[in-house]
Amino acid sequence: MRLRSMMVVCVAGLFLVSLPVYADITNGGFETGDFSGWNISGIYTCVATTLCGGNADDTDPGPQAGSYAAYLGSPGNLNGQGQADDQLSQTVVTTAGQNYTLDFFLAVGSTSAYGGALPNSFAVSWDGSTLAALNDLPSQSYKEYSYSVTGTGSDTLLFDTAMYPSVFVLDSISLTEVSASTPEPTSVVLLLTMLSAVAFGARKRIARGL
């Protein structure tokens, strides 16, 4: 009975160091079918399975995972349009001082009726600090983007986009603790060594009739 209990503890420890820990991003995949959990602004934003309003588009990628994605297509002030950018933000509960990996998937639509995908701009920031400012991205299927951030306890994630001829499609946003995302090899080896030692000791006691 003691052997079984010790083996359960070792195996449980092995799984604990292997499992990633996620911060509390609400509705990061937009699977509610709307922007629940997010603050939004802009003249062209929607959560859908295909382009908002049923516009004809050459390269609508649809959702990256699940049934929905966020479509962001305000022209902003590109080409002198004089509009506001689309903005999507959320306050995220984190652990102060903890390092995280912010991860999301972004696709760039294209429409032949309005000259492809240019011009456009896409920016992502964490607590007001810009992580990336991408300009004039070509039409592309989903590409994964990852950035390192540090939690303060309560942090603001903001996406700011402007797209004149087509749309950005954003999906699968997540935040993962860096220290828990990948098990340290030494930790795994230590747990396996402990498990082997327990099993070896048990076999010796059984052999001696204890």
N, C-alpha and C positions, 0 to 999 in steps of 0.2 A: 504494500500500500504506500509506504514511504517512497519507494523507487518511482512509482507511478506519479506521485505528487511532484517530486523533484523534476521528472521529465516534463510534466505539463508546464511547470514554471519556466524551464529553459526554453521550451518551444515557444511559449507565449512571449518571452523576452526577445527571441529571434524575430518574431513577427512585428513586435513593437518597434524595433529599430529599422524595420524594412518599410513600414507604411508611411506614406507622405501625410503631412498635416496641412490642412487648408485653412486659410483665414476666411472670414465670413463675408464673401462677396455675394450679394443677393441677386439672383436671377442672371447669373453671368452668361448663361446660354440662351436667355430670352424665351425659355420654354413655357412661360406663363402666357405667351402670345401677345404680350404688351411690354411696356417699359416699367413694370412694377419694380420698386427698389431703386430706380434711377431718377435723377433730375434731368430734364431735357429742355432744350430750347432750339429754335430754328424753324424754318418754313417747310422743310422736307425731311421728316423723320417718320419712320414707321417700323413696326415689327411684323414680319410677314414671311410667307413661304416663297414668295416671288416678288417682283418689283412692285413698289407702292403704286396704286392707281392703275395697274395693268399696262404701264408704258411699254412699248416695244423696245427691246434692247438686244444687242447682238450677243452679249456675254453675261447673262445673269447667272451667277454661280449657285443660287439657292443657299440653304443653310449648310454650314460646315459640319454640324452634327445635330441630331434631333430634327425637330420639325420647323423651327423658326430661327431667324437671324434679324439683326438690326440693319436697316437700310438708311443711309445718311447721304443726302444729295443736295443740300443747300448750296447755291453758287457763291455765297459770301460776297466779297467785293471783287472776286475775280473778273477780269475783263470789264471792270467798272460797273458791276451789277448793283452795288450799293446795298446788298443784303447782309444780314447777320450770318455768321458761321453756324453750323449745327454744333451743339455742345451736349455731351452726355457725361454726367458725373455721378459719383456715389461716395458717401462717407463710409469708410471701411473700418471695422473694429479689428485692431491688431494688438500685438504684444510689444510694449515699448522696448526698443533696442534690438528686436528680433529682425534678422535679415530674411527677405522673401524674394521669390521669383515671380514677377508679374508676367503672365503669358496670355496671348490672345491670337486669334486668326483673323486676317484681313484680306479681302478680295477687292479688286478694282474693276468695276463694270466698264463697258464701252458701248457707245451707240453710234452707228454709222450716220444717222440723221444729223448729228451735231458734232461730227469730227473726231470721234474716238473717245479718249479719256482725259485729254489735256485741255486746259490747265486744271490742277488740283493741289490741295495741301492737306496733310494729315499730321496732327500733333497729339502726343500723349504726355501728360504731366502727373507728378506725384507731389502733393502738398505745395503746388505752385512751381516746382522745379521741373523743367522740361526734360523728359527722358529721350524724346525723339521728335524731330520736326522734318517730315518727309514731304518733298515738293515734286510735283509732276511725275508721279508714279505711273508707269505704263499700265495698260490693261493687264490684269493677272488673275489667275485662279488663286485660291486661298494660299497664303503664306503665313507661317508661324513667326511671331515676334516675341522675344523674351527680354526682360530687363530686370536688373537687380534694384531692389528698394529696401528701405529700412522703416520699420513701424515706429510710431510714436505713441500708440494707444488708440488714436483716432486720426485717420488719414483720409485725404481727399484724392480720389482718382478721377482724372478729367481727360476726355477725348474731345478734340476740337477739329472739325473737318470743314472743308469747302471743296465743292466739286462742280465745275461749270457744266460739262456736257452729260454726265452720267451719275453714278452713285458709288460710294464705298459700302461694302457689306462687312459687318463686324460680328464676330461670333466667338463662343467658347472662351470667355474671359475667366481667368483663375489666378489665385494668389497662393503660393505654396511656401511653407517654411523651408529655408535652405538646409538647415541642420537635419531636418527629418526627411528630406526628399530622397536622399541616397544613404543607405547604411554604410557606416565606416567598416572597411574590411577587417580591421582589428577587432571590432566588436562582434562581428559574425564569427570570426575564428575563435574568440574567447568563449562564446556561448556553445559552439560546437565542441570545444575541448572540454568544457564543464559537463556537457551531456555525455560525452564518451567516458569521462572519468567516473561519473555516477553509474553508468551501465557496467563498466569494468569492475567497480567495487562490488556491485550487486552480484555479479557472476562469481566472484571470489567467495563471498559469504555463502552463496548457495552451494558452491562446491565443497565448502568446509562443513556444511550442514547447519549453518547458523540461521 
